[in-house]
Amino acid sequence: MNFFDKTIRLLGSIVWGPHMAVLLLGVGIYLTLRLKLVQVRYLGFSFRLLLGWKKTRESDQKASGDISSFQALSTSLAAVIGNGNIGGVCTAIAMGGPGAVFWMWVAAFFGMATKLVEAVLGQKFKITSSDGSVIGGPMYYISRGLKLPWLAGIFAFFMGCKPLFSTTTVQANSIALVLEKQLHIEPWITGIGLAVLTWLVIIGGIKSIARVTKFLSPLMVILYIGGALVTILIFSSKIPQAFVLIFTGAFKPSAVSGGIAGATVARAIRYGFSRGAYSNEAGTGTAAVFHATAKTSEPVRQGLIASLDVLFDTLIICTLTALTVLVSGAWTEGTSTGMTAAAFNAAIPQAGGLIVTASSFLFGYSSLIAVPYYGEISFSYLLGNWVRLPFRWIFCVVIFIGAILTVESAWSIGDVFNGMMALTNLIGIAGLSGLAVASVKNYLDKIKMSKGGIL
C-alpha cells in the first residue's frame, strides 16, 4: 500500500470514528421519536403518494419545480443506487465482517426519517435561480433557515467535491473492475467509454438526467433483484446461517477477520455505517437537492416519497447483495463487485457474472449521470451559475482517472467526503428539526381532516 492509499484510508477512519456513528444514529433516532415512527406508520401512504393514487393527487396550479415527484425519486435513486449496493456492501463485509450488515440496517431504518426531513427542508427553502430553474439543498436551508452562511459554504464545498472526486472514482472503478474480470476489457477503455456516455446525458442538465433515470432506475433494479433472488433461492438452505453470521458478527468478533472483540465490533459499526451512508446517503444532504426540484406545493408530500429512497436502496437491494455473498460463501474471498460476481456465478454459472456485470454498469452509470447535478448546484452556490457547464466537462474527464485507481483509494475518498457532508448537514437538520416536525404534523393532520380514509 503506497503513501497516498495509507493517508486516504487514515482520513476515512478519522472522519468515520465513533463520533460519526453517534451523530448519524443520534439524529436519526431523535427525528424518528419526534415524528412518532413516521417511516413505519405512514409507509403505505408514502407508496400511495409515489404511485399517484387518485385521492393523494394535488393540483399543479400551485406546484413549483422542474420535474415530477416520480422523476425526483428516480433521479435520487439513480444517484444512491450505484455500486455501493454491489461493491460497497462487499467491502463493508470484507473489512468489518458480516456484522457490518446489521449496522447498515440500523442506520437505514433511522435514516428514513432523516431523509424525509432533508427533503422537507429542501422543498421549504428552495429558490428560483437566475436562469429560471428551481434549486435547493442543505446550503440553502443552512444559510436561509439557520442563518449560518459560513457553514453553508463549507457544506457546499464538500458536496461539490464529493461527486467530482468520489463518485467518479468509486463508480468508474467498480465498473472497470468487473468488466476487466468478466469481459477482459482494459480499465482505461472502460474509463473513456463511461466518460463519453455520461457526457451525452449530463450536458442537458436536470431535465435530461430525469428523462433517462425515469426508465433506467426501474430497469436496473428489476435485473439485479431477479439475479439476487435466484442466487439466494439456490442456496436457500444457508439463509439461516447467513442471518446468524450477521447478528452474531454485529456484537462479537468475526472468526474470519479475527482481532480483539472491541476492535472487530468497532470495525463492523464503522464500515456498516460508512458504507450504508455511502449507499443510501441519508444524512449527507443529497436528497434535499434532488427532491427540491420536484413539482409540488407541499414539502412534506415530497418528504414522505423521499423516505422510500432508503427503503429501496439499503433495506432491499443492499440486503439482497449481503445475502447472496453470505449464502454462497463468496464473502470469505475477494472484495467489491468481484465478490458479488463470484456469488452470482456460484449459483448461475457464466450467466451470473454477466448479470453482475450488467448491473454494475447500469448502477454505476445511473450514479454517474445523476450526481453531477448536486455537484454543479454546490459549486454554483459558491461561484455562480457560470460554473455549471465547465463542471460537467471536468466531471467526465475525472471519470477516466477513477477507472484506473485502486479499489481501496476509491472507496476511502468517498468515505472522507461523505463524512464531511454528513457532519455539516446534520447540524442543519438538527437546528431546523422543530420546523420540519411541525410541518409534518400539520400536513398529516390536514390530510386526515380533508381526505379521510386515505391514511
C-alpha positions as CSV (number, residue, x, y, z in Angstrom):
1,M,0.0,0.0,0.0
2,N,1.5,3.3,-1.1
3,F,1.6,6.6,0.9
4,F,-1.5,8.0,-0.8
5,D,-3.6,4.9,0.0
6,K,-2.5,4.9,3.6
7,T,-3.2,8.6,4.0
8,I,-6.7,8.4,2.5
9,R,-7.7,5.3,4.5
10,L,-6.4,7.0,7.7
11,L,-8.5,10.1,6.9
12,G,-11.5,8.0,6.3
13,S,-11.1,6.2,9.6
14,I,-10.8,9.6,11.4
15,V,-13.9,11.0,9.8
16,W,-15.9,7.9,10.4
17,G,-14.8,7.5,14.0
18,P,-17.2,6.8,16.9
19,H,-18.4,10.4,16.9
20,M,-19.9,10.0,13.4
21,A,-21.8,6.9,14.4
22,V,-23.2,8.7,17.4
23,L,-24.1,11.8,15.4
24,L,-25.7,10.0,12.4
25,L,-27.6,7.5,14.6
26,G,-28.5,10.1,17.2
27,V,-30.1,12.5,14.8
28,G,-32.0,9.6,13.1
29,I,-33.3,8.3,16.4
30,Y,-34.2,11.8,17.6
31,L,-36.2,12.5,14.4
32,T,-37.8,9.1,14.5
33,L,-39.1,9.7,18.0
34,R,-40.2,13.2,17.3
35,L,-42.0,12.1,14.2
36,K,-43.5,9.1,16.1
37,L,-42.1,6.3,13.8
38,V,-43.4,8.1,10.7
39,Q,-41.3,5.8,8.4
40,V,-43.4,2.8,9.7
41,R,-46.8,4.3,10.4
42,Y,-47.1,6.1,7.0
43,L,-45.1,3.7,4.8
44,G,-48.3,2.6,2.9
45,F,-49.3,6.3,2.5
46,S,-45.8,7.1,1.1
47,F,-46.2,4.4,-1.6
48,R,-49.7,5.8,-2.5
49,L,-48.2,9.2,-2.9
50,L,-45.4,7.8,-5.1
51,L,-47.8,5.8,-7.3
52,G,-50.1,8.8,-7.7
53,W,-53.1,7.2,-6.1
54,K,-56.2,9.3,-7.1
55,K,-57.0,10.5,-3.6
56,T,-53.5,11.7,-3.0
57,R,-53.0,13.8,-6.2
58,E,-52.5,17.5,-5.9
59,S,-53.2,20.3,-8.3
60,D,-50.3,21.6,-10.4
61,Q,-51.5,25.1,-10.2
62,K,-49.6,26.0,-7.1
63,A,-46.7,23.5,-7.6
64,S,-43.3,24.8,-8.4
65,G,-40.4,22.8,-9.7
66,D,-38.7,21.4,-12.8
67,I,-39.5,17.7,-12.7
68,S,-42.3,15.4,-11.4
69,S,-42.2,13.8,-7.9
70,F,-41.6,10.4,-9.5
71,Q,-38.8,11.7,-11.6
72,A,-37.3,13.3,-8.5
73,L,-37.4,9.9,-6.7
74,S,-36.0,8.1,-9.8
75,T,-33.1,10.6,-10.1
76,S,-32.4,10.4,-6.4
77,L,-32.5,6.6,-6.6
78,A,-30.2,6.7,-9.6
79,A,-27.7,8.7,-7.5
80,V,-27.9,6.4,-4.5
81,I,-28.4,3.0,-6.1
82,G,-24.9,2.6,-7.5
83,N,-22.0,0.2,-7.0
84,G,-22.3,1.0,-3.3
85,N,-25.2,-1.5,-3.4
86,I,-22.9,-4.1,-5.0
87,G,-19.3,-3.4,-4.2
88,G,-19.9,-1.2,-1.2
89,V,-21.7,-4.0,0.7
90,C,-19.0,-6.4,-0.2
91,T,-16.2,-4.1,1.0
92,A,-18.2,-3.5,4.3
93,I,-18.3,-7.3,4.8
94,A,-14.7,-7.8,3.8
95,M,-13.4,-5.0,6.2
96,G,-15.9,-5.3,9.0
97,G,-17.3,-8.8,8.8
98,P,-20.9,-9.9,8.3
99,G,-21.9,-7.9,11.3
100,A,-21.5,-4.7,9.3
101,V,-24.7,-5.6,7.5
102,F,-26.7,-5.3,10.8
103,W,-25.4,-1.8,11.4
104,M,-26.3,-0.9,7.8
105,W,-29.8,-1.9,8.6
106,V,-29.9,0.1,11.8
107,A,-28.6,3.2,10.1
108,A,-31.1,2.8,7.2
109,F,-34.1,2.4,9.5
110,F,-33.5,5.6,11.3
111,G,-32.1,7.2,8.1
112,M,-35.6,7.0,6.5
113,A,-36.7,9.7,9.0
114,T,-33.5,11.7,8.3
115,K,-34.0,11.7,4.6
116,L,-37.7,12.7,5.0
117,V,-36.6,15.8,6.9
118,E,-33.9,16.6,4.4
119,A,-36.4,16.6,1.5
120,V,-38.9,18.6,3.5
121,L,-36.3,21.3,4.3
122,G,-35.0,21.2,0.7
123,Q,-38.6,22.0,-0.5
124,K,-39.3,24.7,2.1
125,F,-36.1,26.6,1.3
126,K,-35.8,26.1,-2.4
127,I,-35.4,29.1,-4.7
128,T,-35.7,30.0,-8.3
129,S,-32.3,30.6,-9.9
130,S,-31.4,33.4,-12.2
131,D,-31.7,31.0,-15.2
132,G,-35.3,30.2,-14.2
133,S,-34.6,26.7,-12.7
134,V,-35.7,25.6,-9.3
135,I,-32.8,24.7,-6.9
136,G,-32.4,23.8,-3.3
137,G,-30.3,21.8,-0.8
138,P,-28.6,21.9,2.6
139,M,-26.6,25.0,1.7
140,Y,-29.9,26.9,1.2
141,Y,-31.6,25.7,4.4
142,I,-28.5,26.2,6.4
143,S,-27.9,29.8,5.1
144,R,-31.6,30.9,4.9
145,G,-33.0,28.8,7.8
146,L,-30.2,28.7,10.3
147,K,-28.7,32.0,9.1
148,L,-25.2,30.4,9.0
149,P,-23.8,31.2,5.6
150,W,-20.3,30.2,6.5
151,L,-21.4,26.7,7.4
152,A,-23.5,26.5,4.2
153,G,-20.4,27.4,2.3
154,I,-18.4,24.6,4.0
155,F,-21.1,22.1,3.2
156,A,-21.4,23.3,-0.5
157,F,-17.6,22.8,-0.9
158,F,-17.7,19.2,0.3
159,M,-20.8,18.4,-1.6
160,G,-19.2,19.8,-4.8
161,C,-16.1,17.8,-4.3
162,K,-17.8,14.5,-3.4
163,P,-19.2,13.7,-6.9
164,L,-16.1,15.1,-8.6
165,F,-13.5,13.1,-6.6
166,S,-15.5,10.3,-5.0
167,T,-18.4,9.2,-7.2
168,T,-16.3,9.3,-10.3
169,T,-13.7,7.1,-8.7
170,V,-16.0,4.6,-6.9
171,Q,-18.4,4.1,-9.7
172,A,-15.9,4.1,-12.6
173,N,-13.5,1.9,-10.6
174,S,-16.2,-0.7,-9.7
175,I,-17.4,-0.9,-13.3
176,A,-13.9,-1.2,-14.7
177,L,-13.1,-3.9,-12.2
178,V,-16.0,-6.1,-13.1
179,L,-15.6,-5.5,-16.8
180,E,-12.0,-6.4,-16.7
181,K,-12.7,-9.6,-14.7
182,Q,-15.7,-10.8,-16.7
183,L,-15.0,-9.4,-20.2
184,H,-11.3,-8.7,-20.1
185,I,-11.8,-5.1,-21.0
186,E,-8.9,-2.8,-20.0
187,P,-9.8,-0.2,-17.3
188,W,-8.6,2.7,-19.5
189,I,-11.0,1.7,-22.3
190,T,-13.9,1.5,-19.8
191,G,-12.9,4.9,-18.5
192,I,-13.1,6.5,-21.9
193,G,-16.4,4.8,-22.7
194,L,-18.1,5.9,-19.4
195,A,-16.9,9.5,-19.8
196,V,-18.5,9.8,-23.3
197,L,-21.7,8.1,-22.3
198,T,-22.0,10.3,-19.2
199,W,-21.4,13.5,-21.1
200,L,-24.2,12.7,-23.6
201,V,-26.7,12.8,-20.8
202,I,-25.5,15.4,-18.2
203,I,-24.7,18.1,-20.7
204,G,-28.5,18.7,-21.0
205,G,-29.0,19.4,-17.2
206,I,-31.5,18.0,-14.7
207,K,-34.4,17.6,-17.2
208,S,-32.2,15.5,-19.5
209,I,-31.0,13.4,-16.5
210,A,-34.5,12.9,-15.2
211,R,-35.8,11.7,-18.6
212,V,-33.1,9.0,-18.6
213,T,-33.3,7.9,-15.0
214,K,-37.1,7.6,-15.1
215,F,-36.6,4.5,-17.3
216,L,-33.1,3.4,-16.2
217,S,-33.8,3.1,-12.5
218,P,-36.6,0.6,-12.6
219,L,-34.8,-1.5,-15.3
220,M,-31.6,-1.9,-13.4
221,V,-33.4,-2.6,-10.1
222,I,-35.5,-5.4,-11.6
223,L,-32.5,-7.0,-13.3
224,Y,-30.4,-7.1,-10.2
225,I,-33.1,-8.2,-7.8
226,G,-34.0,-11.0,-10.2
227,G,-30.4,-12.4,-10.2
228,A,-30.0,-11.9,-6.5
229,L,-33.3,-13.8,-5.7
230,V,-32.3,-16.7,-7.9
231,T,-28.9,-16.9,-6.2
232,I,-30.5,-16.8,-2.7
233,L,-33.1,-19.4,-3.6
234,I,-30.4,-21.8,-4.9
235,F,-28.5,-21.6,-1.6
236,S,-31.7,-21.2,0.4
237,S,-30.5,-23.9,2.9
238,K,-27.8,-21.4,4.0
239,I,-30.1,-18.5,4.7
240,P,-30.4,-19.2,8.5
241,Q,-26.6,-19.4,8.7
242,A,-26.3,-16.1,6.9
243,F,-28.5,-14.3,9.4
244,V,-26.6,-15.9,12.3
245,L,-23.4,-14.5,10.8
246,I,-24.9,-11.1,10.6
247,F,-26.4,-10.9,14.1
248,T,-23.5,-12.5,15.9
249,G,-20.9,-10.6,13.9
250,A,-22.6,-7.3,14.9
251,F,-21.7,-7.9,18.6
252,K,-18.9,-10.4,18.6
253,P,-15.5,-10.7,16.8
254,S,-15.6,-12.4,13.3
255,A,-13.9,-15.8,13.2
256,V,-12.5,-14.8,9.8
257,S,-11.3,-11.3,10.4
258,G,-10.1,-12.1,14.0
259,G,-8.8,-9.5,16.3
260,I,-9.9,-8.4,19.7
261,A,-13.7,-8.1,20.3
262,G,-13.7,-4.3,20.8
263,A,-11.7,-3.6,17.6
264,T,-13.7,-6.1,15.5
265,V,-17.1,-4.9,16.6
266,A,-15.9,-1.3,16.1
267,R,-14.9,-2.1,12.5
268,A,-18.3,-3.7,11.9
269,I,-20.0,-0.5,13.1
270,R,-17.6,1.8,11.3
271,Y,-17.9,0.0,7.9
272,G,-21.6,-0.7,8.4
273,F,-22.4,3.0,9.0
274,S,-19.9,4.4,6.4
275,R,-20.9,2.1,3.5
276,G,-24.5,2.4,4.4
277,A,-24.3,6.2,4.4
278,Y,-22.4,6.0,1.1
279,S,-25.1,3.8,-0.4
280,N,-28.3,5.5,0.7
281,E,-26.8,8.9,1.5
282,A,-29.3,9.6,4.3
283,G,-27.9,12.4,6.4
284,T,-25.5,13.7,3.7
285,G,-28.0,16.1,2.2
286,T,-28.1,14.9,-1.4
287,A,-31.9,14.1,-1.1
288,A,-32.6,17.8,-0.4
289,V,-31.0,18.8,-3.7
290,F,-32.9,16.3,-5.9
291,H,-36.3,16.5,-4.2
292,A,-36.2,20.3,-4.1
293,T,-36.6,20.2,-7.9
294,A,-39.9,18.2,-7.7
295,K,-43.1,19.9,-8.7
296,T,-45.2,20.1,-5.6
297,S,-46.8,22.7,-3.4
298,E,-46.4,20.6,-0.2
299,P,-42.9,19.9,1.1
300,V,-44.0,17.0,3.4
301,R,-45.6,15.2,0.5
302,Q,-42.2,15.0,-1.2
303,G,-40.5,14.2,2.1
304,L,-42.6,11.1,2.5
305,I,-41.8,10.0,-1.0
306,A,-38.1,10.7,-0.4
307,S,-38.0,8.4,2.6
308,L,-38.6,5.5,0.2
309,D,-35.1,6.1,-1.2
310,V,-33.5,4.4,1.8
311,L,-36.0,1.5,1.9
312,F,-35.3,0.6,-1.8
313,D,-31.6,1.2,-1.6
314,T,-30.4,-0.4,1.7
315,L,-33.2,-2.4,3.3
316,I,-33.9,-4.2,0.0
317,I,-31.1,-4.0,-2.5
318,C,-28.1,-4.0,-0.1
319,T,-29.7,-6.8,1.9
320,L,-30.0,-8.9,-1.2
321,T,-26.3,-8.3,-2.0
322,A,-25.3,-9.3,1.5
323,L,-27.4,-12.4,1.5
324,T,-26.0,-13.6,-1.9
325,V,-22.4,-13.3,-0.9
326,L,-23.1,-14.9,2.6
327,V,-25.2,-17.9,1.5
328,S,-22.8,-18.6,-1.4
329,G,-19.7,-18.4,0.7
330,A,-18.2,-15.8,-1.6
331,W,-17.7,-13.4,1.3
332,T,-14.5,-15.1,2.5
333,E,-12.6,-14.1,-0.6
334,G,-12.3,-11.1,-2.8
335,T,-13.8,-7.7,-2.4
336,S,-16.0,-5.1,-4.2
337,T,-18.0,-6.1,-7.3
338,G,-15.8,-9.2,-7.8
339,M,-17.2,-10.8,-4.7
340,T,-20.8,-10.3,-5.9
341,A,-19.9,-11.7,-9.3
342,A,-18.4,-14.8,-7.6
343,A,-21.6,-15.3,-5.6
344,F,-23.8,-15.0,-8.7
345,N,-21.5,-17.3,-10.7
346,A,-21.7,-19.9,-8.0
347,A,-25.5,-20.1,-8.4
348,I,-25.8,-19.3,-12.1
349,P,-22.6,-20.3,-13.9
350,Q,-21.5,-17.9,-16.6
351,A,-24.8,-16.0,-16.7
352,G,-24.4,-14.9,-13.1
353,G,-21.2,-13.0,-13.7
354,L,-22.8,-11.3,-16.7
355,I,-25.8,-10.2,-14.6
356,V,-23.5,-8.6,-12.1
357,T,-21.5,-7.0,-15.0
358,A,-24.7,-5.5,-16.5
359,S,-26.0,-4.4,-13.1
360,S,-22.7,-2.9,-12.1
361,F,-22.6,-0.9,-15.3
362,L,-26.2,0.2,-15.1
363,F,-25.9,1.0,-11.3
364,G,-22.7,2.9,-11.8
365,Y,-23.8,4.7,-14.9
366,S,-27.0,5.8,-13.3
367,S,-25.0,7.4,-10.5
368,L,-22.6,9.0,-12.9
369,I,-25.3,10.8,-14.7
370,A,-27.3,11.8,-11.6
371,V,-24.7,13.0,-9.1
372,P,-23.1,15.7,-11.2
373,Y,-26.3,17.7,-10.7
374,Y,-25.8,18.2,-7.0
375,G,-22.1,18.9,-7.6
376,E,-22.8,21.7,-10.0
377,I,-25.5,23.1,-7.7
378,S,-23.0,23.2,-4.9
379,F,-20.3,25.0,-6.9
380,S,-22.8,27.3,-8.5
381,Y,-23.9,28.3,-4.9
382,L,-20.2,29.2,-4.2
383,L,-19.1,30.6,-7.5
384,G,-22.2,31.4,-9.6
385,N,-24.1,29.7,-12.4
386,W,-21.3,30.1,-14.9
387,V,-19.5,27.1,-13.3
388,R,-22.2,24.6,-14.3
389,L,-21.1,23.8,-17.8
390,P,-17.3,23.6,-17.0
391,F,-18.1,21.3,-14.1
392,R,-19.9,18.8,-16.4
393,W,-16.9,18.7,-18.7
394,I,-14.4,18.3,-15.8
395,F,-16.6,15.6,-14.2
396,C,-16.4,13.5,-17.4
397,V,-12.6,13.8,-17.5
398,V,-12.2,12.7,-13.9
399,I,-14.3,9.6,-14.7
400,F,-11.4,8.3,-16.8
401,I,-9.0,8.8,-13.9
402,G,-11.3,7.0,-11.5
403,A,-11.4,3.9,-13.7
404,I,-7.7,3.2,-13.2
405,L,-7.4,3.9,-9.4
406,T,-7.1,1.2,-6.8
407,V,-10.2,-0.1,-5.1
408,E,-9.1,1.0,-1.6
409,S,-8.3,4.5,-2.7
410,A,-11.7,4.9,-4.5
411,W,-13.8,3.9,-1.5
412,S,-11.7,5.7,1.1
413,I,-12.0,9.0,-0.9
414,G,-15.8,8.5,-0.8
415,D,-15.7,8.0,3.0
416,V,-13.9,11.2,3.6
417,F,-16.2,13.5,1.5
418,N,-19.4,11.7,2.6
419,G,-18.4,12.0,6.2
420,M,-17.7,15.8,5.9
421,M,-21.0,16.3,4.1
422,A,-22.9,14.5,6.9
423,L,-21.1,16.4,9.7
424,T,-22.2,19.8,8.4
425,N,-25.6,18.7,7.1
426,L,-26.7,17.1,10.3
427,I,-26.0,20.3,12.2
428,G,-28.5,22.0,9.8
429,I,-31.1,19.2,10.2
430,A,-30.8,19.3,14.0
431,G,-31.1,23.0,14.1
432,L,-34.2,23.1,11.9
433,S,-35.8,19.9,13.2
434,G,-38.6,21.8,15.0
435,L,-39.7,23.4,11.8
436,A,-39.7,20.1,9.9
437,V,-41.5,18.2,12.6
438,A,-44.2,20.9,12.8
439,S,-44.6,20.8,9.0
440,V,-45.0,17.0,9.0
441,K,-47.6,17.1,11.8
442,N,-49.6,19.9,10.2
443,Y,-49.6,18.2,6.8
444,L,-50.8,14.8,8.2
445,D,-53.5,16.5,10.3
446,K,-54.7,18.4,7.3
447,I,-54.8,15.2,5.2
448,K,-56.8,13.4,7.9
449,M,-59.3,16.1,8.1
450,S,-59.8,16.9,4.4
451,K,-59.4,13.4,2.8
452,G,-60.5,11.0,5.4
453,G,-59.6,7.3,4.9
454,I,-56.5,7.7,2.7
455,L,-54.1,7.2,5.6
